[in-house]
Structures are given as structure tokens and as C-alpha cells.
């Protein structure tokens, strides 16, 4: 740890603790951003036979063959 290499005695311990807390905060923020960035890509076959790919942040729990409607780039169950 970088914090452990700074100072000696109590200063060394304080730097180690500060480094661990700082690392935990940074890790927590990275995890939050990854959760926000989760996107699902769904390929929908239209009645016309063509396909469209729709990306959505919602976990839709769709099954292959399930009928849906696509409005403004969003999938809705029928």
C-alpha cells in the first residue's frame, strides 16, 4: 500500500488507514458507475421480417418468441 510507505509510527498507521478508506470510496464509486452503465441489447424481429436492435437499461426478462411493441426505441410487452 502506498499509505503504508509514508512516514513512520503513528503517521505510517494514519496514512495506511487513510489509503484504505480512500481506496474503498473510489471502489464504491466505480461500482456505482458500472451499475448505472448496464445496458441490455435486444434484437427484435418485426412482423415485416426485418430486425431492429434496441438497447435499454431496464432488465426486461423477455423470452425468445414473446411479442413486444417498439416505440421510440423502447420495448413494451403486448
TASUL-V861837 format. One record per residue. N is the residue number from 1. RES is the residue in one small letter. SS is DSSP state (2 for helix, 1 for strand, 0 for the rest). Layout:
{{N/RES/SS} {N/RES/SS}}
//
This chain:
{{1/x/0} {2/x/0} {3/x/2} {4/x/2} {5/x/2} {6/x/0} {7/x/0} {8/x/0} {9/x/0} {10/x/2} {11/x/2} {12/x/2} {13/x/2} {14/x/2} {15/x/2} {16/x/2} {17/x/2} {18/x/2} {19/x/2} {20/x/2} {21/x/2} {22/x/2} {23/x/2} {24/x/2} {25/x/2} {26/x/2} {27/x/2} {28/x/2} {29/x/2} {30/x/2} {31/x/2} {32/x/2} {33/x/2} {34/x/2} {35/x/2} {36/x/2} {37/x/0} {38/x/0} {39/x/0} {40/x/1} {41/x/1} {42/x/1} {43/x/1} {44/x/1} {45/x/1} {46/x/0} {47/x/0} {48/x/0} {49/x/0} {50/x/0} {51/x/1} {52/x/1} {53/x/1} {54/x/1} {55/x/1} {56/x/1} {57/x/0} {58/x/0} {59/x/0} {60/x/0} {61/x/0} {62/x/0} {63/x/0} {64/x/0} {65/x/0} {66/x/0} {67/x/0} {68/x/1} {69/x/1} {70/x/1} {71/x/1} {72/x/0} {73/x/0} {74/x/1} {75/x/1} {76/x/1} {77/x/1} {78/x/0}}
//
